[in-house]
Amino acid sequence: MRRSTRGQVDPFIVMDVMEAARAAEAAGRHIIHMEVGQPSVGAPQAARDALAAALDQPLGYTVALGLPALRQGIADLYRRWYGVDLDPGRVVVTAGSSGAFILAFAALFDAGDRVALGEPGYPSYRQILRAMSVDPVPMPTAPENRYQPVSADIPDDVQGIILASPGNPSGTMLGRDQLQALAQAATVRDAALISDEIYHGLSYGARAVSALEVTDDVVVVNSFSKYFGMTGWRIGWMVVPPDLVRTIERIAQNMFICPPHASQIAALAALDVTAEAEANLAVYAANRQLMLDRLPRIGLDRIAPPDGAFYIYADVSELTDDSRALAAEILDRAGVAVTPGLDFDPVRGGRTLRLSYARATVEIEEGLDRLSRFMAGR
């Protein structure tokens, strides 16, 4: 059967690692999961209770942009977190952040357009763009800039720029002045600006700054997956400029009809949860400190300490230039699943690994013990 060239995207390597870890577990092994950015806590209790209470009512299509109460609740979140007075009419509820990126790319870019994105960075940006016949243009970021782009990194001939703060895989953040400079660089180039803020709420020290605090000429993407622990519910949102709302709505009507009704009900309840989410954040903070204390002692000392999210991005160039093979060796010999840096940086990622600390502290401690023994025996 005939196949399109744009459909020949690279695999999402972390998903392949997850499958290898699943197969090892099916064979009877106990695997410590440091490969995937998935909180182990699950959805807040209030979200589960809200859905349970709604199950005796029909759950069907909602309007394409999402339940009005949920859009208002998300707008209220921006007021609480950032002091931004946001019109809920600019909020679009989506099928996870992935749905938001598909909608944003379809609304903003034509086939053959060029979109700049930082590397290392979330790999699905590249693959979704390619599947839509849009060309991803890498911006290799430097360790001295904590793996975040600066204005000088942005090519002139691009129609879009994607930022991520906190970043994946680095966990590093952009400050207000840095965001302002990058937003101005986008304006000078007449390039659409997209800000991935999926890890907001997960920071250790200063809070993350939203791009909406420095400009309204931006598409902001977020999700209930990380701070709210609702990965499998596939529910996210985007904030768009007023003149883009109707375009996004028309595309959403045709591509998705609407976000999942059940997940929207749960998400609305999750917005009022603070104690559970902050307790989870305290666990991540403790795990982060464990990683920062112990990884250098076992030989993984070339890292940019993360400001947010729940990842450590480690330079392992003294050990290998084939991070995929090293990750497979660690899984096989140590029973710890980690992600090769090739997922995030196709050029330099053979010399890096990403380690997630989103699991329970006891699992992170066991994973570090296993990594210590692995490194000692290597």
N, C-alpha and C positions, 0 to 999 in steps of 0.2 A: 504494500500500500504506500502511496505517495506520502511524504512527510515534509513539513515546512522546515526551512533552515532556522527560523527564529525560535522554533520549539526545542532546538538542540542546546539547552542550557546545561551548565555544570551541575553536578549534584550538590545538595546541601550536606557537606561532609559530616556535620555534627549528627545528622539523622542517620547516616551510615554507621557512625560510632555507637549511637543508641541501639541500632539493630544488632551490632556485634556484641554489645553488652547484654542485650536481651537473650541472644543465643547462648552466651556463656552462663547466664542465670538459668536458662532452660536446661542446661547440661548439669546443673546442680551447684554452680559456683556462687559465692557471695561477692557481688560487685559493689564498690563504692562509686556513686555517680557524681563526678565532677565535670561532666561533659556538657550538660544541658542547663540553660538558664531557666529552670523551672522550680519555683518555690514548692517545698514538700508539704506545706501546711494546708493547701486547698482553699476553697472559697470561704469567706467569712460566714459564721453561723447565721447571721441575719440574712444574708443572701440566700442561703439554702432554705431557711424558714420561709422567706417571702415566696420562693418558687413553690415550695410544698403547699402553701396556702392558696396558691393560684391554680393548682392542678385540677381543681373541680370546675374550672371555667374553661371555655374554649380558648386555645392559644392558636392564633392564626396570623395572617399577614398584619403588619402594622404599616403605617405610612413609611415611605422609602427613607426619609431622613431620620427616623427613629421616634420613639415615644416622646411627646412633648414634655412630659414630666422629667424624663431622663435628660433631655437636652437642657432643660432649665437647671437640673441638678448639677450637670457638668459645668454650666456657666457659673453657678454658685461656687463650685470648687475653685475656679480661677480667682474669684474674689477672695476666698479664704486663703489660698496658697500664695497668691502673687499680688493681691490688691488690684487686679485687672477687672474693670467693669465690662463684662462681655455680654453682648446681645446673644441670647440663646438661639436666635435665628441663624447664627453663623456656625452652630455646632451640628455636625453630621455624625450620627452613630453608625458604626461600620461592623462588618464581620471580622473582628480582630484588626490589629494594625495592618496586617497584610491586605485586607480589603481596602483600608484607607490608602495604602500606597498605590494599589491598582487604580482606584478612583482618581487620585491626585495625578498620577502619570498620564492617565487617559485624558484628563481635562487640560493638562498643561503642555504636553509635548506631542509633536508630530513625528512620524517615522523619519529617521535620519537626524533628528535633533541630538545634541550632545549634552550630557548631564555630568557635572563634576561631583565626585564623592571621595571622601577621605579613605585612605588605606593605611593601616588596617581598618576595616569597617564591616558592618553587617552584610553578609554575602548576598542576601536575597535582593538588596537594592539592584545589584548588577544583573541578576538573573531575571527579575521582573522587567527591568528596562529592556534587556535583550529580547525577551519574549514579546515585547511590544514594538520591536524594531527601532528602539532608541539606543544610542551609543553611550555606554558608561565611560567616563573619562576619569582615570584614577588621579587622585592628588596624594602622592606619597608623603605621609606626615612623619615628623622627626621625633625621636625619643626626647630630645631637649625641649620640644613643644608639647610633650606629654601626649603624643599621638593625636593631637588636634590640629586641624588646618589653620593656617594664618592667611591673611589676604593675599600675600605674595604667592601662595601655592595655587591660586585659582587661575586657570587658563582664561584668556580673553574671549575666545570663541566658544562659549558655552551658552546654552539656553536654560540651564537649570543648575542649582547647587543644592546638595543634600548635606545637612549638618546633623550630628547626633551628640547630645549632651544630657546625661552621662553617656559616654560612648560604649559601644560593644565592638571589640572585646576589652578595651582598656579600662573602662569605668571612670575615665577622666572627664572633667567638665570644662565648659567654656564660661568665663566670667561675663559680666554685663558689658564691659568695654570691648572684649573680644567679639561677642555677639554683635554689638553695634557696628564694629569695623567690618565684619563679614556681611552683615545686612547691607551696609553702604556699598561694599564691593559688588554685591548682587545687583543693586540699583544701577550702578555705573555701567554694568554689562547688560542691563535690561534682561536679567536672568531671573527666572522664578526661583524663589527660596522655599525649601522644605526643611522643617525642623523636626527631627525625630526625638520626642520627649518621653518615650515609653518607660524609662527608668526614673522619672520624676517621683519624688517621695522617698526614694532610696538613696540617701546621701548621708555622709558622715562628717559633720561639721557644718559649713555653710550650705544653705539650700541651693538647689539648682535654679537657674534663672531661665524663665520662659522667653522664647523669642518674641512673644506677644508683649513683653515689657519694653521692647525697643523698637518694634515696628508692627504695623497692621498688615503690611504687604508681605504676608507669609502664610504658608500652609503648615499648621502644626498638627502632628500625629501623636496620639497617645493610646493607651490601652488599659484594660482592667487586668491584664495578665500578670504584671510584676508586683507592684505595690499592693494590689488587692488580691493577689494569689489566684487568679481565675484563668489560667492558661487554656484549659480545655473547653472553656465556655465560648471561646472565639467571639469576644465582644470588645470593641475599641471605639475610638472616635477621632474626628479631625475637626479643626477650627479653620475656616477658610475666609478669605475676604468676601464682603457682601456681594460683589458683582460676580462671584464664582459659584454662589450657592445653587442657583437654578441649573447651571451646567452640570454640577456634581449630582444634583437630584435626578436629572434626566438619565445620566449614565447609570446611577445606582438603581433606578427603576428597572432598567433593562438588564443589567448585569446580575443584580442580587435580589430584586424585588424589595427586600427589606432585610435588616439584621434579624437574627433569631429572636422571636418574641420572648421565649423562656429566659434567654440570657439577659435580655433587656430588663425584665422584671427583677432578676437577681442583682444586676448591676445597679439599679436604682437603690436597692436596699444597701448595697455595699458602700455607697457614697457616704452613708451616715456612720460607718464603722470607723472608729479611731483607735480604740484600745487594742483590738486584735492586730491591726496593721502596725501600730507602733511597737507592740510586743514582738512581732516578727522582725521588724527593723532592728530591734535590740539584739536578736539572735544573729542577724547578718553582721552587725557591727562586731560582735564577739568573734564570729568566724573570720571576719576580715583581719582582726588583730592577730588571731592564731596564725593565719597564713603569712602575715607580714613578719611575725616573730620567728616562725619555724622554717619557712621556705629558704631564707638565706643560709640557715645553718645546715641545710641538706644539699646546698650547692645551687639553688635557684635564686640568685641574688640580683639578677638584672631585670628589674621590674619598675614600672611607673606606679607608685602607690595609688590605688583607685580612690576617687572622691565620692563615687556613687556606684549604683548597680550592685552586682555581686560576682565580679570576675577579677582574676589576676591574669595579666598578660605577661608571660615570661619569655625572655630571650634565652634560648637554649642552644645558641650557635656553638658554644664550646663542647656540646654533646653531639650535635648532628646538624646536617643541612637537609634532612628528610624527616620533618616533624610527623608526617603520616606514619612512617615506619616506627618512629619512636613511640607514638601514641599506641600503636598496635602492640609494641613490646611491653609497654607499661600495663596495658589491659591484660595481656597474656601472663606476664610474670608477677605483677603486683595486684591484679584484680581491681585496678582503679581506671575508670573511664575518664579520659581527658580529650580535649579537642585540638587537632592540629591547627597551627596558625595559617595553613594554606587556605582554610575556609575564609579567612578575613583579609589575606594579602597574598594574591597569587604569585607575586614576584619574590617577596622577602619572607613569606610565611613558612617556608620550609625550615626556618631557624627559630620558630616560636611555638609556644603552646598556650592555650587558654584553659584556666582552671576555674570552675564555678564553685562558690561557697554558699549556694542557696539552700543546702540541705540542713538537717539538724546538726547541732554542734558535735554530738557524739560521732556522727558519721564523718564529719570533717576531721576530727581528731584521729579516727581510725585510718582515713585516707592518707593523712600526713605521716602516720606511723608506717604505713605500707610504702609510701614514696620514699621515706627515709631508708628503709631496708633495701628498696630497689636501687637507690643511688649508691648506697654503701657497697652493694654487691656487683656494681657495674664495672 
